[in-house]
């Protein structure tokens, strides 16, 4: 009986290594890994995919693993560990786009642009619009309209017939008609007339309040000085100076906030006409597990 038990255990342990057993094991492991991914259990799917790599070699497994890291917000892991340049020809651009987007997510616009700078539209095939999106993102979020126009000019011969590109190009070029405020100019205006910079920036209530605050303390200080109450007059004049300085700083901030609101709305409009980034759009992840 003991011999039979030992024999059964041995058979169980080596069964995945036999041809029929290996197929069964791999199929179960593939399905299980993919199911974890679809359910958003990304770390679990990564662990199972690593295990799967011991028995199953597929060019898309690394892309799958780092896509899962991306969805989990582990952008640094993607950037530091994914050897995307070693991927096959089919995966080189999708992998580069994944790393580029990871840089973008952590706010490293230079890194985002650098990863894809050597890819050209002529060789991008069906990913030309995606390459364009990845290239203009750093310029869009840095509000560098000149570089955006340059990229549109470069991409136009390859995407001129693409309806989605035409819509996107129109939204991007709308930046030219958007006027922004000068923070420095607003500060200068408020230096000459308290509250003027805030009013220039569209913050009328804040501008009126700034003017009243500075004027009231200044008037009170002068009044007490004339009446011989130097101590009270000095205190009020001191606070008048503080409000005056704060009014200048506030004017600068008001113009900056006004610009941020306008540019944010512009970005929202641009993003409304393009698909959000999803690693699965560039490579059929389910193909890895078939």
PLY file of the C-alpha trace (Angstrom):
ply
format ascii 1.0
element vertex 290
property float x
property float y
property float z
element edge 289
property int vertex1
property int vertex2
end_header
0.00 0.00 0.00
2.83 2.36 0.92
4.59 1.59 -2.36
1.39 2.36 -4.27
1.05 5.71 -2.47
4.66 6.70 -3.22
4.22 5.68 -6.83
1.04 7.82 -7.11
2.82 10.88 -5.68
5.68 10.49 -8.15
3.24 10.23 -11.06
1.42 13.34 -9.82
4.63 15.34 -9.54
6.00 14.45 -12.95
2.68 14.56 -14.81
3.14 18.23 -15.95
6.36 17.13 -17.62
4.73 14.48 -19.78
3.40 15.61 -23.20
-0.29 15.31 -22.33
0.22 16.61 -18.79
2.28 19.55 -19.99
-0.46 20.62 -22.35
-3.07 20.43 -19.62
-0.91 22.31 -17.16
-0.04 25.06 -19.66
-3.62 25.54 -20.73
-4.77 25.85 -17.14
-1.93 28.20 -16.27
-2.58 30.40 -19.31
-6.29 30.65 -18.60
-5.70 31.30 -14.91
-3.12 34.05 -15.59
-5.30 35.79 -18.14
-8.33 35.61 -15.87
-6.40 37.26 -13.03
-5.38 40.05 -15.41
-8.93 40.62 -16.61
-10.16 40.80 -13.03
-7.63 43.52 -12.22
-5.49 41.31 -9.99
-2.36 42.55 -11.70
0.28 41.52 -9.17
-1.19 38.01 -9.03
-1.22 37.81 -12.82
2.43 38.90 -12.90
3.41 36.17 -10.44
1.58 33.53 -12.46
3.04 34.81 -15.74
6.54 34.53 -14.25
5.74 30.96 -13.32
4.38 30.33 -16.78
7.65 31.52 -18.32
9.40 28.48 -16.84
7.37 26.19 -19.12
6.20 28.42 -21.93
8.09 30.81 -24.17
6.15 33.51 -25.99
7.42 36.84 -27.28
4.46 38.68 -25.77
4.84 37.50 -22.18
7.19 40.30 -21.15
4.88 42.86 -22.70
1.99 41.30 -20.79
3.91 41.43 -17.51
4.94 45.06 -17.86
1.46 46.04 -19.03
0.21 44.63 -15.73
2.82 46.66 -13.86
1.64 49.74 -15.77
-2.01 49.19 -14.82
-0.96 48.82 -11.21
0.77 52.21 -11.36
4.26 50.72 -11.04
5.67 53.08 -13.68
9.16 53.03 -12.23
9.29 49.25 -12.59
8.36 49.51 -16.26
10.95 52.23 -16.87
13.80 50.59 -14.98
13.28 46.90 -15.75
11.61 46.49 -19.13
14.24 45.71 -21.77
11.94 47.00 -24.48
14.69 47.37 -27.08
15.16 43.59 -27.03
11.59 42.88 -28.13
10.74 41.42 -31.52
9.98 43.68 -34.48
6.24 43.29 -33.87
6.57 44.46 -30.27
9.29 47.13 -30.49
6.97 50.10 -30.99
4.21 48.91 -28.59
6.88 48.29 -25.95
8.48 51.70 -26.54
5.06 53.35 -26.28
4.48 51.57 -22.96
7.77 52.86 -21.53
7.17 56.33 -22.98
3.75 56.49 -21.36
5.22 55.36 -18.04
7.63 58.29 -18.15
4.70 60.55 -18.98
2.69 59.30 -16.00
5.45 60.30 -13.57
5.78 63.72 -15.19
9.12 63.09 -16.90
8.33 64.64 -20.27
11.93 64.51 -21.47
12.10 60.78 -20.81
8.73 60.25 -22.49
9.89 62.01 -25.65
13.34 60.43 -25.60
12.10 56.82 -25.72
10.29 57.30 -29.03
12.42 59.99 -30.67
14.06 57.55 -33.09
10.80 56.02 -34.35
9.52 57.44 -37.62
5.99 57.64 -39.00
6.95 55.90 -42.22
7.75 52.69 -40.32
4.98 52.92 -37.70
2.28 51.32 -39.87
-1.09 51.16 -38.13
0.43 52.83 -35.06
1.18 56.14 -36.76
-1.55 58.05 -34.95
-0.51 56.48 -31.65
3.08 57.53 -32.26
1.87 61.05 -33.00
-0.16 61.11 -29.78
2.86 59.98 -27.77
5.05 62.63 -29.41
2.72 65.57 -28.84
1.78 64.71 -25.24
4.91 66.28 -23.69
4.41 69.42 -25.80
0.72 69.58 -24.96
1.34 69.44 -21.22
4.26 71.84 -21.40
2.06 74.17 -23.50
4.77 74.37 -26.17
2.69 75.29 -29.18
5.64 75.76 -31.53
6.86 72.19 -31.03
3.30 70.90 -31.42
2.98 72.68 -34.76
6.31 71.24 -35.86
5.17 67.70 -35.00
1.87 68.23 -36.83
3.85 69.35 -39.89
6.05 66.22 -39.74
3.13 63.82 -39.26
0.75 65.40 -41.76
2.03 63.63 -44.92
1.46 60.24 -43.29
-1.85 60.95 -41.54
-3.56 63.54 -43.73
-6.28 61.07 -44.75
-6.93 59.82 -41.21
-10.21 61.26 -39.91
-9.13 60.95 -36.29
-5.91 62.82 -37.04
-7.84 65.58 -38.82
-10.08 66.08 -35.76
-7.12 66.00 -33.42
-5.12 68.42 -35.55
-8.02 70.88 -35.51
-8.24 70.75 -31.71
-4.49 71.13 -31.32
-4.28 74.12 -33.65
-7.07 75.83 -31.71
-4.34 76.78 -29.23
-3.30 79.54 -31.61
-6.54 81.44 -30.97
-6.35 81.11 -27.18
-5.12 84.24 -25.42
-3.47 84.03 -22.05
-2.69 86.61 -19.41
0.76 87.88 -18.53
1.50 87.16 -14.84
4.32 89.71 -14.86
2.04 92.27 -16.54
-0.67 91.64 -13.94
1.85 92.21 -11.14
2.98 95.50 -12.72
-0.62 96.68 -13.05
-1.29 95.96 -9.39
1.93 97.74 -8.46
0.58 100.93 -10.09
-3.02 100.47 -8.93
-3.82 97.81 -6.30
-6.35 95.29 -7.61
-5.83 96.20 -11.28
-3.89 93.01 -11.99
-6.61 90.84 -10.51
-9.27 92.64 -12.55
-7.13 92.21 -15.69
-7.02 88.47 -14.95
-10.81 88.25 -14.58
-10.96 88.14 -10.77
-13.07 91.26 -10.24
-14.08 90.65 -6.62
-10.50 89.91 -5.61
-9.33 93.06 -7.39
-11.89 95.24 -5.62
-11.03 93.69 -2.25
-7.32 94.29 -2.83
-7.91 97.93 -3.69
-10.14 98.53 -0.64
-7.71 96.76 1.72
-4.65 98.74 0.64
-6.56 102.04 0.39
-8.29 101.65 3.77
-5.11 100.94 5.72
-3.22 103.65 3.83
-5.93 106.22 4.49
-6.12 105.23 8.17
-2.37 105.46 8.57
-2.19 108.91 6.97
-5.12 110.10 9.08
-3.52 109.04 12.39
-0.17 110.47 11.32
-1.78 113.86 10.67
-3.50 113.70 14.06
-0.17 113.10 15.74
-0.78 109.47 16.63
2.42 108.17 15.07
2.23 104.71 16.67
-1.22 103.91 15.34
-0.43 105.52 12.02
2.79 103.53 11.73
1.00 100.23 12.40
-1.67 100.95 9.80
0.90 102.05 7.23
2.90 98.89 7.92
-0.15 96.73 7.23
-0.93 98.85 4.19
2.53 97.95 2.85
1.92 94.26 3.56
-1.40 94.32 1.74
0.22 96.21 -1.12
2.95 93.58 -1.50
0.41 90.78 -1.15
-1.74 92.46 -3.77
1.14 92.35 -6.27
1.85 88.68 -5.53
-1.88 87.94 -5.71
-2.11 89.58 -9.12
0.70 87.38 -10.43
-1.05 84.28 -9.07
-4.42 85.38 -10.43
-3.02 85.60 -13.97
-1.31 82.22 -13.57
-4.55 80.61 -12.33
-6.52 82.15 -15.18
-4.03 80.73 -17.67
-4.10 77.32 -16.02
-7.89 77.21 -16.26
-7.86 78.13 -19.95
-5.10 75.67 -20.85
-6.72 72.88 -18.82
-9.93 73.35 -20.77
-7.91 73.29 -24.00
-6.25 70.01 -23.01
-9.63 68.55 -22.06
-10.94 69.46 -25.50
-7.92 67.82 -27.17
-8.24 64.65 -25.09
-11.95 64.39 -25.86
-11.22 63.54 -29.52
-8.65 60.80 -28.93
-8.67 57.40 -27.30
-7.01 57.05 -23.90
-3.78 55.08 -23.74
-4.29 51.33 -23.23
-1.43 48.82 -23.69
-3.87 46.21 -25.02
-4.63 48.34 -28.08
-1.12 47.87 -29.43
-0.73 44.16 -28.98
-3.33 41.41 -28.67
-2.55 40.30 -25.12
-5.00 37.40 -25.34
-2.95 36.02 -28.25
-0.20 35.26 -25.74
-2.46 32.74 -24.02
-3.98 30.96 -27.00
0 1
1 2
2 3
3 4
4 5
5 6
6 7
7 8
8 9
9 10
10 11
11 12
12 13
13 14
14 15
15 16
16 17
17 18
18 19
19 20
20 21
21 22
22 23
23 24
24 25
25 26
26 27
27 28
28 29
29 30
30 31
31 32
32 33
33 34
34 35
35 36
36 37
37 38
38 39
39 40
40 41
41 42
42 43
43 44
44 45
45 46
46 47
47 48
48 49
49 50
50 51
51 52
52 53
53 54
54 55
55 56
56 57
57 58
58 59
59 60
60 61
61 62
62 63
63 64
64 65
65 66
66 67
67 68
68 69
69 70
70 71
71 72
72 73
73 74
74 75
75 76
76 77
77 78
78 79
79 80
80 81
81 82
82 83
83 84
84 85
85 86
86 87
87 88
88 89
89 90
90 91
91 92
92 93
93 94
94 95
95 96
96 97
97 98
98 99
99 100
100 101
101 102
102 103
103 104
104 105
105 106
106 107
107 108
108 109
109 110
110 111
111 112
112 113
113 114
114 115
115 116
116 117
117 118
118 119
119 120
120 121
121 122
122 123
123 124
124 125
125 126
126 127
127 128
128 129
129 130
130 131
131 132
132 133
133 134
134 135
135 136
136 137
137 138
138 139
139 140
140 141
141 142
142 143
143 144
144 145
145 146
146 147
147 148
148 149
149 150
150 151
151 152
152 153
153 154
154 155
155 156
156 157
157 158
158 159
159 160
160 161
161 162
162 163
163 164
164 165
165 166
166 167
167 168
168 169
169 170
170 171
171 172
172 173
173 174
174 175
175 176
176 177
177 178
178 179
179 180
180 181
181 182
182 183
183 184
184 185
185 186
186 187
187 188
188 189
189 190
190 191
191 192
192 193
193 194
194 195
195 196
196 197
197 198
198 199
199 200
200 201
201 202
202 203
203 204
204 205
205 206
206 207
207 208
208 209
209 210
210 211
211 212
212 213
213 214
214 215
215 216
216 217
217 218
218 219
219 220
220 221
221 222
222 223
223 224
224 225
225 226
226 227
227 228
228 229
229 230
230 231
231 232
232 233
233 234
234 235
235 236
236 237
237 238
238 239
239 240
240 241
241 242
242 243
243 244
244 245
245 246
246 247
247 248
248 249
249 250
250 251
251 252
252 253
253 254
254 255
255 256
256 257
257 258
258 259
259 260
260 261
261 262
262 263
263 264
264 265
265 266
266 267
267 268
268 269
269 270
270 271
271 272
272 273
273 274
274 275
275 276
276 277
277 278
278 279
279 280
280 281
281 282
282 283
283 284
284 285
285 286
286 287
287 288
288 289
